[in-house]
Amino acid sequence: MSSGNDCQPQTLTKPAFGEREAAELVDRVFGLKVLWVRPLPSYDDQNFHVRVSAKGADEYVLKITNSEDSQKPDLIEALTQAMMFLSAEGFPSATPCLTKDGKIMSLESGGTRPGSKKYMVRLLTYLPGIPVAKITTNAQILYEIGRLAASVDKVLSEKFQHPSVKSLHRGQFIWNLANVPLLDQYIYSLGQNKYRTVVEQVIEQFKGKVIPKLSSFRACINHGDLNDHNILVESISASLENPQYRVSGILDFNDMSYGYYVFEVAIAIMYMMIESPDPLSVGGHVLAGFESILPLTAEERGALFLLVSGRFAQSLVIAAHTAMLYPENKEYLTITAKTGWKHLMTMFEVGQEALEKTWFETAQAYTYHAPA
């Protein structure tokens, strides 16, 4: 879930192409004839699943970036190059189909009238699998997602080099977990209720207990949005009692930015809690997978509860604010809110000490019984 502006959750910049216009774009820009095109859900960009009549890979995602971010070609270049880099490193990430003139993206007009907004257009390979949101998660896949989160950040931070990478220093980017305090200016979207009270507590505790410790965390490049709709999986066993999965796709790099390793594990924990039948236990399995690649320091572990709470607050507040701007997209924008509020409230009822005890004891158990 990206924002249309670094310091605003979303401005009125979302593309509004029809299916026929999308097909024409694919033909004109990429030289491919479309057999069919279907819209895909999105936050503030516009995505289409397209099938083309071509040899080899014949299914793609046409990604039309919102007009605000389309004015940042260096950022889109960095996000796309990161996807290409990860694919070359063996991760299941999409790669771009080149335009007719050999480029990875093209700036295109969104209409024929003078002053029409321009949108950056990319055609990405379509990845197989089903979203984690559509399965019943178990310890095995949660552990694998933790490993994935650590592995992606580690290889990006240690090996990814490109002139555009400096654009990932995104300052006041609303989705960077360091920027939870920026939620103050959007909290009015919640109205006056018990939810707002809890979010205000999260923000104040975050300011007092997390922000002063940021300098002690290990910095890295974050994917920033490993949620239950951005991770695709496929089954690797026939067992109905004990299903096993592997990750088959990593989607949506729009929230990539410089941050800290502990941010990524907190974000993954928060989103894996959303659909879980036992949400409070999720953190231990994700943490165990993450720490099999990158053990956290004591300072990083100590911030985990408030970082997970902070991501809940970001998702819930920004979704509420954005739904006010785009009521027609409210169902997609508030996916997390359906169970997110319940989980955030439960976290605060259980309390930091008890929940961390559950997480850390679960993670510790993996040191004696690590998955094969």
C-alpha positions as CSV (number, residue, x, y, z in Angstrom):
1,M,0.0,0.0,0.0
2,S,1.7,3.1,-1.2
3,S,0.9,6.7,-0.6
4,G,0.3,9.3,-3.3
5,N,2.6,11.8,-1.6
6,D,5.5,11.4,0.9
7,C,3.7,13.3,3.6
8,Q,0.1,12.7,2.7
9,P,-1.6,9.3,2.7
10,Q,-3.2,10.0,-0.6
11,T,-4.2,12.8,-2.8
12,L,-6.6,12.6,-5.8
13,T,-4.0,11.1,-8.1
14,K,-5.2,7.6,-8.8
15,P,-5.4,6.6,-12.5
16,A,-8.8,5.8,-13.9
17,F,-8.1,3.9,-17.2
18,G,-10.7,1.6,-18.6
19,E,-10.0,-1.9,-19.8
20,R,-10.0,-0.8,-23.5
21,E,-7.5,2.0,-22.7
22,A,-5.3,-0.5,-20.8
23,A,-5.3,-2.9,-23.8
24,E,-4.4,0.0,-26.1
25,L,-1.5,1.0,-23.8
26,V,-0.1,-2.5,-23.9
27,D,-0.3,-2.5,-27.7
28,R,1.1,1.0,-28.3
29,V,3.8,1.0,-25.6
30,F,5.0,-2.6,-25.5
31,G,4.0,-3.8,-28.9
32,L,1.9,-6.7,-27.6
33,K,-1.7,-7.7,-28.6
34,V,-4.0,-8.2,-25.7
35,L,-6.3,-11.2,-25.6
36,W,-8.1,-10.2,-22.5
37,V,-7.6,-7.7,-19.6
38,R,-9.0,-7.7,-16.1
39,P,-8.7,-5.1,-13.3
40,L,-6.9,-6.0,-10.1
41,P,-7.5,-4.4,-6.7
42,S,-5.1,-1.6,-5.8
43,Y,-4.5,1.1,-3.2
44,D,-3.6,4.2,-5.2
45,D,-2.1,2.9,-8.4
46,Q,-4.0,1.0,-11.0
47,N,-3.3,-2.6,-12.0
48,F,-4.6,-4.9,-14.7
49,H,-4.0,-8.6,-15.3
50,V,-3.4,-9.0,-19.0
51,R,-3.0,-12.0,-21.3
52,V,-1.2,-11.3,-24.6
53,S,-0.7,-13.3,-27.8
54,A,3.1,-13.8,-27.6
55,K,5.5,-16.7,-27.2
56,G,7.0,-17.4,-23.7
57,A,5.5,-15.5,-20.8
58,D,2.1,-14.5,-21.9
59,E,0.6,-13.1,-18.7
60,Y,1.5,-9.8,-17.2
61,V,0.4,-7.1,-14.8
62,L,0.0,-3.7,-16.3
63,K,1.0,-1.3,-13.5
64,I,-0.1,2.4,-13.9
65,T,1.5,4.5,-11.2
66,N,-0.5,7.3,-9.6
67,S,0.3,10.8,-11.0
68,E,2.1,12.0,-7.9
69,D,4.6,9.2,-7.8
70,S,4.9,9.2,-11.6
71,Q,6.7,12.5,-11.2
72,K,9.5,10.6,-9.4
73,P,11.1,8.5,-12.2
74,D,14.3,7.9,-10.1
75,L,12.1,6.3,-7.3
76,I,10.2,4.1,-9.8
77,E,13.5,3.2,-11.4
78,A,14.9,2.1,-8.0
79,L,11.9,0.0,-7.2
80,T,11.9,-1.7,-10.6
81,Q,15.7,-2.3,-10.5
82,A,15.3,-3.8,-7.0
83,M,12.7,-6.3,-8.3
84,M,15.0,-7.2,-11.2
85,F,17.9,-7.6,-8.8
86,L,15.9,-9.9,-6.4
87,S,14.8,-12.0,-9.4
88,A,18.4,-12.5,-10.5
89,E,19.3,-13.5,-6.9
90,G,16.7,-16.2,-7.0
91,F,13.7,-14.6,-5.2
92,P,10.3,-14.9,-6.8
93,S,9.8,-11.3,-7.8
94,A,8.4,-9.9,-11.0
95,T,10.5,-8.5,-13.8
96,P,9.5,-5.8,-16.4
97,C,8.7,-6.4,-20.0
98,L,10.6,-3.8,-22.0
99,T,8.8,-1.1,-24.0
100,K,9.2,-1.0,-27.8
101,D,12.1,1.3,-27.4
102,G,13.9,-0.9,-24.9
103,K,13.0,0.8,-21.6
104,I,11.6,-0.6,-18.4
105,M,8.9,2.1,-18.1
106,S,7.1,4.9,-20.0
107,L,5.4,8.1,-19.0
108,E,2.0,8.2,-20.7
109,S,-0.9,10.7,-20.8
110,G,-4.1,9.8,-19.0
111,G,-6.4,11.5,-21.5
112,T,-6.6,13.5,-24.7
113,R,-7.5,16.9,-23.2
114,P,-4.8,19.6,-22.6
115,G,-3.4,19.4,-19.1
116,S,-4.1,15.7,-18.8
117,K,-2.1,14.0,-16.0
118,K,0.7,11.7,-16.9
119,Y,1.3,8.3,-15.5
120,M,4.3,6.0,-15.4
121,V,3.4,2.7,-17.0
122,R,5.2,-0.7,-16.5
123,L,4.4,-4.2,-17.7
124,L,5.5,-6.8,-15.1
125,T,5.6,-10.6,-15.4
126,Y,2.6,-12.2,-13.7
127,L,3.5,-14.4,-10.7
128,P,1.7,-17.7,-9.9
129,G,0.3,-18.6,-6.5
130,I,-2.4,-17.6,-4.1
131,P,-2.2,-14.7,-1.6
132,V,-1.4,-15.7,2.0
133,A,-4.7,-14.1,2.9
134,K,-6.6,-16.9,1.1
135,I,-5.0,-19.8,3.1
136,T,-5.1,-20.8,6.7
137,T,-1.6,-20.0,7.9
138,N,0.3,-22.4,10.0
139,A,3.7,-22.4,11.8
140,Q,5.5,-23.6,8.8
141,I,4.5,-20.8,6.4
142,L,4.8,-18.1,9.1
143,Y,8.4,-19.3,9.7
144,E,9.1,-19.2,6.0
145,I,7.7,-15.6,5.7
146,G,10.0,-14.6,8.5
147,R,13.0,-16.0,6.7
148,L,11.8,-14.3,3.5
149,A,11.6,-10.9,5.2
150,A,15.1,-11.1,6.6
151,S,16.6,-12.5,3.4
152,V,15.1,-9.8,1.2
153,D,16.3,-7.0,3.3
154,K,19.7,-8.6,3.9
155,V,20.5,-9.1,0.2
156,L,19.2,-5.7,-0.8
157,S,21.2,-3.9,1.8
158,E,24.4,-5.9,1.2
159,K,24.4,-6.3,-2.6
160,F,21.9,-4.0,-4.4
161,Q,23.8,-1.2,-6.1
162,H,22.2,1.2,-8.6
163,P,22.5,5.0,-9.1
164,S,18.8,5.4,-8.3
165,V,19.0,3.7,-4.9
166,K,19.5,7.1,-3.2
167,S,15.9,7.9,-4.0
168,L,14.9,5.2,-1.3
169,H,15.8,7.8,1.4
170,R,12.2,9.0,1.4
171,G,12.2,11.3,4.5
172,Q,8.6,11.9,5.5
173,F,7.1,8.9,3.6
174,I,4.0,8.2,5.6
175,W,4.4,4.4,5.3
176,N,7.9,4.3,6.7
177,L,7.5,2.8,10.2
178,A,9.7,5.6,11.7
179,N,7.0,8.1,10.7
180,V,4.2,6.8,13.0
181,P,4.2,10.3,14.7
182,L,2.9,11.8,11.4
183,L,-0.4,10.0,12.0
184,D,-1.3,12.9,14.4
185,Q,-2.5,15.0,11.4
186,Y,-4.8,12.3,10.1
187,I,-6.3,10.8,13.3
188,Y,-9.4,13.0,13.0
189,S,-10.5,10.4,10.3
190,L,-11.3,8.0,13.2
191,G,-13.8,10.3,14.9
192,Q,-14.1,10.2,18.6
193,N,-14.2,6.6,20.0
194,K,-12.2,3.9,21.9
195,Y,-10.2,3.1,18.8
196,R,-8.9,6.7,18.5
197,T,-7.9,6.5,22.2
198,V,-5.8,3.4,21.6
199,V,-4.1,4.9,18.5
200,E,-3.3,8.1,20.5
201,Q,-1.6,5.9,23.1
202,V,0.4,4.1,20.4
203,I,1.6,7.3,18.9
204,E,2.6,8.8,22.2
205,Q,4.4,5.6,23.4
206,F,6.1,5.4,20.0
207,K,7.4,9.0,20.3
208,G,8.7,8.3,23.8
209,K,10.1,4.8,23.5
210,V,10.9,4.0,19.9
211,I,12.0,7.3,18.2
212,P,14.9,7.8,20.7
213,K,16.2,4.3,20.0
214,L,16.2,4.4,16.2
215,S,19.9,5.2,16.1
216,S,20.6,1.9,17.9
217,F,18.8,-0.2,15.3
218,R,20.6,-1.7,12.3
219,A,19.8,0.2,9.2
220,C,18.8,-1.5,5.9
221,I,16.6,-1.2,2.8
222,N,13.0,-2.4,3.7
223,H,10.5,-3.9,1.3
224,G,8.1,-2.3,3.7
225,D,4.8,-4.0,2.8
226,L,5.1,-7.8,3.2
227,N,1.4,-8.1,3.9
228,D,-0.9,-11.1,3.4
229,H,-1.9,-9.9,-0.1
230,N,1.6,-9.2,-1.3
231,I,3.0,-12.7,-0.6
232,L,1.9,-15.5,-2.9
233,V,2.3,-19.1,-1.9
234,E,1.8,-22.5,-3.5
235,S,1.2,-25.9,-1.9
236,I,4.1,-28.4,-1.7
237,S,2.3,-31.2,0.0
238,A,-0.9,-33.2,-0.5
239,S,-1.7,-33.4,3.2
240,L,-4.9,-31.7,4.3
241,E,-4.1,-32.1,8.0
242,N,-0.7,-30.5,7.8
243,P,-0.4,-28.5,4.6
244,Q,3.0,-27.2,3.6
245,Y,3.6,-24.1,1.4
246,R,6.4,-22.3,-0.3
247,V,6.5,-18.6,-1.3
248,S,5.9,-18.3,-5.0
249,G,5.7,-14.5,-5.4
250,I,6.6,-11.2,-3.7
251,L,4.5,-8.3,-4.9
252,D,4.2,-4.5,-4.6
253,F,7.6,-2.9,-4.0
254,N,6.0,0.6,-3.8
255,D,6.7,1.1,-0.1
256,M,10.5,0.3,-0.3
257,S,12.6,2.8,1.6
258,Y,15.6,2.9,3.9
259,G,14.7,1.8,7.4
260,Y,15.8,-0.8,9.9
261,Y,15.8,-4.6,9.9
262,V,13.4,-4.7,12.9
263,F,10.9,-2.7,10.9
264,E,10.5,-5.6,8.4
265,V,9.8,-8.3,11.0
266,A,7.4,-6.0,12.8
267,I,5.5,-5.3,9.6
268,A,5.4,-9.0,8.7
269,I,4.1,-10.0,12.1
270,M,1.4,-7.4,12.0
271,Y,0.0,-8.4,8.6
272,M,0.3,-12.2,9.4
273,M,-1.9,-11.6,12.5
274,I,-4.7,-10.2,10.3
275,E,-6.2,-13.5,9.0
276,S,-4.7,-15.9,11.6
277,P,-7.1,-18.0,13.8
278,D,-4.6,-17.5,16.6
279,P,-3.2,-14.0,16.0
280,L,-1.3,-13.5,19.3
281,S,0.9,-16.6,18.6
282,V,1.9,-15.5,15.1
283,G,4.8,-13.2,16.2
284,G,6.9,-16.0,17.6
285,H,6.9,-18.1,14.4
286,V,7.6,-15.1,12.1
287,L,10.3,-13.9,14.5
288,A,11.9,-17.4,14.6
289,G,12.1,-17.4,10.8
290,F,13.5,-13.9,10.7
291,E,16.1,-14.6,13.4
292,S,17.3,-17.8,11.6
293,I,18.8,-15.3,9.1
294,L,19.2,-12.1,11.2
295,P,19.0,-12.4,15.1
296,L,17.7,-9.2,16.6
297,T,19.6,-7.2,19.2
298,A,18.2,-6.7,22.7
299,E,17.2,-3.1,21.7
300,E,15.4,-4.2,18.6
301,R,13.5,-7.0,20.4
302,G,12.5,-4.5,23.1
303,A,10.8,-2.3,20.5
304,L,8.9,-5.0,18.7
305,F,5.6,-4.7,20.5
306,L,5.4,-0.9,19.8
307,L,6.6,-1.4,16.2
308,V,3.8,-4.0,15.5
309,S,1.3,-1.7,17.2
310,G,2.6,1.3,15.2
311,R,2.1,-0.6,11.9
312,F,-1.5,-1.4,13.0
313,A,-2.0,2.3,13.7
314,Q,-0.6,3.3,10.3
315,S,-2.7,0.9,8.4
316,L,-5.9,1.7,10.2
317,V,-5.6,5.5,10.3
318,I,-4.4,5.9,6.7
319,A,-7.1,3.5,5.4
320,A,-9.8,5.5,7.2
321,H,-8.4,8.8,5.8
322,T,-8.1,7.4,2.3
323,A,-11.5,5.9,2.3
324,M,-12.9,9.4,3.0
325,L,-11.2,10.5,-0.3
326,Y,-12.1,7.4,-2.3
327,P,-15.4,6.0,-0.9
328,E,-15.9,3.9,-4.0
329,N,-12.7,2.0,-3.1
330,K,-13.6,1.7,0.6
331,E,-13.9,-2.1,0.6
332,Y,-10.4,-2.7,-0.6
333,L,-8.9,0.2,1.5
334,T,-10.3,-1.1,4.7
335,I,-9.4,-4.8,4.3
336,T,-7.1,-4.7,7.3
337,A,-9.6,-2.8,9.4
338,K,-12.1,-5.8,9.4
339,T,-10.0,-7.6,12.0
340,G,-7.2,-5.1,12.6
341,W,-9.0,-3.1,15.2
342,K,-9.8,-6.2,17.2
343,H,-6.2,-7.4,17.1
344,L,-4.8,-4.0,18.1
345,M,-7.2,-3.7,21.0
346,T,-6.4,-7.2,22.1
347,M,-2.7,-6.5,22.1
348,F,-3.2,-3.6,24.5
349,E,-5.5,-5.7,26.7
350,V,-2.9,-8.5,26.9
351,G,0.0,-6.0,27.4
352,Q,3.5,-5.8,26.1
353,E,5.1,-8.0,28.7
354,A,2.8,-11.0,28.3
355,L,2.7,-10.8,24.5
356,E,6.5,-10.5,24.2
357,K,6.8,-13.5,26.5
358,T,4.7,-15.6,24.1
359,W,6.6,-14.4,21.1
360,F,10.1,-14.9,22.5
361,E,9.3,-18.3,24.1
362,T,7.9,-19.6,20.8
363,A,10.9,-18.3,18.9
364,Q,13.3,-19.8,21.4
365,A,11.7,-23.2,20.9
366,Y,12.8,-23.2,17.3
367,T,16.5,-23.2,18.4
368,Y,15.9,-26.7,19.7
369,H,13.5,-27.9,17.0
370,A,14.4,-25.9,13.8
371,P,12.4,-26.8,10.7
372,A,14.1,-29.0,8.2
